[in-house]
Amino acid sequence: MDRKYKQRGYKDSDEEKPRPAPQPKTDMRAPKMPAFREVMRCNLCGTQINVEAGGIALEQQCPKCNSDLHTCKNCISFDPGARFQCRKPITERIAKKDLRNECTVFEPRKTIERETTAVAAETRDTRSAFDKLFK
């Protein structure tokens, strides 16, 4: 007996059978991926802030909660674990991190978010079309 097990398929032959090459799929479509955007948000209320090319002005405030925007907590260098809570080398500590200051190394903190407003509009349109169909 030349094989160990008697089941079919277990070493039917010693030579390898060539496998057919996989066929490329022709019905591949690109997925609908939402776009990405760079956004700055208020540290206190989370409202989206429009940042011009010049950055944040010293006296600029949030349109919703009227808090100052030129603060340590809205800066990209703010780090609670770093010395003086700033990643940049600064000479003196700024006590109030959520009040306006004249820091020269301030750069607004921007995050990358998905653009979901168009998707929400499509959902509303679809839902309203469905409601109109059955009314």
C-alpha positions in Angstrom: 0.0 0.0 0.0 1.6 3.2 -1.2 -0.6 5.7 0.7 -1.2 6.1 4.3 -5.0 6.9 4.2 -7.6 5.4 1.9 -9.7 8.6 1.5 -10.0 9.9 -2.0 -8.0 13.1 -2.6 -5.2 12.3 -0.2 -2.1 12.1 -2.4 -3.9 10.7 -5.4 -0.8 11.3 -7.4 2.7 12.4 -6.5 2.8 15.1 -9.1 1.3 18.5 -8.5 -1.7 19.6 -10.5 -1.2 23.0 -12.1 -3.7 25.5 -10.7 -5.6 27.7 -13.2 -4.7 31.4 -13.1 -7.3 33.6 -11.4 -9.6 35.4 -13.8 -9.6 39.2 -13.3 -13.0 40.6 -12.3 -14.5 43.0 -14.8 -17.3 44.3 -12.7 -15.1 46.1 -10.2 -16.5 49.5 -9.2 -14.8 52.2 -7.2 -16.4 52.5 -3.8 -18.1 55.8 -2.8 -15.6 57.1 -0.3 -16.3 60.4 1.4 -13.8 63.2 0.9 -11.6 64.4 3.7 -11.2 68.0 4.9 -9.0 69.9 7.3 -11.1 71.5 10.1 -10.5 73.6 13.2 -12.9 73.3 16.1 -13.5 75.4 19.2 -12.0 73.7 22.2 -14.9 74.5 24.5 -18.0 73.9 22.3 -16.7 72.0 19.2 -18.1 74.5 16.7 -16.3 74.5 13.3 -14.1 77.6 12.8 -13.2 79.0 9.4 -9.5 79.6 9.4 -8.3 82.1 6.7 -4.8 82.0 5.2 -3.5 84.4 7.9 -4.5 82.1 10.8 -6.4 83.1 13.9 -6.5 86.7 14.8 -5.6 87.6 18.4 -9.1 89.0 19.2 -11.0 86.4 17.3 -13.8 84.6 19.2 -16.0 81.5 18.7 -19.3 82.5 17.0 -21.3 80.1 19.2 -19.9 80.4 22.7 -17.9 83.7 22.4 -14.8 82.1 23.9 -11.3 83.3 22.8 -9.7 81.2 20.0 -6.1 82.4 20.3 -5.5 80.2 23.4 -3.2 77.5 24.4 -5.9 74.8 24.3 -6.6 75.6 20.6 -2.8 75.4 19.7 -1.2 72.5 18.0 1.7 72.6 20.5 -0.5 72.2 23.6 0.4 69.1 25.5 -0.6 68.5 29.1 2.3 66.2 29.8 5.0 68.6 28.5 6.9 71.3 30.4 4.7 74.4 30.8 2.1 72.3 28.9 3.7 73.2 25.6 5.8 71.2 23.1 7.7 74.3 22.0 10.4 75.8 24.1 8.8 78.8 25.9 10.5 80.9 28.6 7.5 81.4 31.0 4.4 79.5 31.9 1.0 80.7 30.8 -1.3 80.1 33.7 -4.8 80.3 32.1 -4.8 77.9 29.1 -8.3 78.8 27.9 -7.9 82.6 27.9 -6.5 84.8 25.2 -2.7 85.1 25.2 -0.1 86.7 22.9 2.0 83.6 22.4 4.3 83.9 19.4 4.5 80.1 18.7 0.7 79.7 18.4 -0.6 77.7 15.5 -4.2 76.6 15.3 -5.0 72.9 15.9 -6.5 71.4 12.8 -7.9 67.9 12.5 -8.8 65.8 9.4 -12.4 64.8 9.2 -14.6 63.0 6.7 -16.9 65.1 4.6 -20.3 63.7 5.5 -22.7 66.6 4.7 -23.4 65.3 1.2 -24.1 61.8 2.5 -26.6 63.2 5.0 -28.3 65.2 2.3 -28.7 62.0 0.2 -30.2 60.2 3.2 -32.7 62.9 3.7 -33.6 62.9 0.0 -34.0 59.2 0.0 -36.1 59.1 3.1 -38.4 61.9 1.9 -38.8 60.2 -1.4 -39.8 57.0 0.4 -42.3 58.9 2.6 -43.8 60.6 -0.4 -44.2 57.2 -2.1 -46.4 55.7 0.7 -48.4 58.8 1.6 
